[in-house]
Amino acid sequence: MNMMSTDHAALALATLTHGGPASRWRTEAMRSHSTARLIHITKGQGRITVAGLTNGYGPNNLIYIPPHTMYGIEVGPTVFGQILTLPDTNGWPETPFHLRLLDVVPQKELVSLIEAIERELKPTGDQRAALCHFGLLGIFVERQLMNQNPATRDARRATAAAKLVAQYTTLIAQDFRSDRSVASYAAALGVTPTHLARSCRQTCGRSALSLLNDRIHYEACTLLRDTTIPVQEIAKRLGFSSPAYFTRSFQEKSGQAPTDFRRTGTAPARA
């Protein structure tokens, strides 16, 4: 996965491709950003989990991820897509959406809009023009949502289990750097840990603890690969009681010690 975008409030475009087992953590592990993301799949198929709800995706799918929303996406060898970092969410929905564009006309219109943005984001382009095309993209999305066939909407998003897990993942995105336990999150949501775990299994086939640990692990990988912050400081930032505990936890998840991962960056994320 070629991640050219960052968490600053700027319009940016990145390609989404299969990077091999070594980079699975870059795509599949749960993460969240302070800015929104719009994923356009043009080729291949797989699964994506957004706010704790897993769905299949395929070509001509458009997936919106609001700020501070946890998500992870499986990217197989045949998958190709693009990820747009939104400079702001003015006029955009507050909740995720997953559009499956079935007709050729909107498919072509979407490709044209994204190609125009991509062209203007190049060094020879104009950022102002890119933002104008982004505004047109927003109008396109608004029209597609208004005209969406009710039969294509995922009714599971409105279930009690999905709403609970969405709240849970929102809390994780806010507090994953603390040492809060699943029981603490469950108490904050007014449910038992067992009920929360059952709901997570129902919506995404994973445990509540797995979602929490996955978000922490992604942050650890990012800090190890993209910064020079000492391992001891990373452990402290992520709420671990000691560097030794962080090392054991990281090794269980990745198969490598943090220092080895930082040096080689070749450890595949384990399920």
HELIX and SHEET records of a PDB file:
HELIX    1   1 PRO A   21  SER A   23  5                                   3    
HELIX    2   2 ARG A   24  THR A   27  1                                   4    
HELIX    3   3 VAL A  104  LEU A  121  1                                  18    
HELIX    4   4 GLN A  127  MET A  146  1                                  20    
HELIX    5   5 PRO A  150  THR A  152  5                                   3    
HELIX    6   6 ALA A  155  ALA A  158  5                                   4    
HELIX    7   7 ALA A  160  ASP A  175  1                                  16    
HELIX    8   8 VAL A  182  LEU A  189  1                                   8    
HELIX    9   9 PRO A  193  CYS A  204  1                                  12    
HELIX   10  10 ALA A  208  ASP A  226  1                                  19    
HELIX   11  11 VAL A  231  ARG A  237  1                                   7    
HELIX   12  12 PRO A  243  SER A  254  1                                  12    
HELIX   13  13 PRO A  258  THR A  264  1                                   7    
SHEET    1   A 5 ALA A  12  THR A  17  0                                        
SHEET    2   A 5 PHE A  80  THR A  85 -1                                        
SHEET    3   A 5 ARG A  37  LYS A  43 -1                                        
SHEET    4   A 5 ASN A  61  ILE A  65 -1                                        
SHEET    5   A 5 PHE A  97  ARG A 100 -1                                        
SHEET    1   B 3 LEU A  53  TYR A  57  0                                        
SHEET    2   B 3 GLY A  46  VAL A  50 -1                                        
SHEET    3   B 3 TYR A  71  ILE A  73 -1                                        
END                                                                             
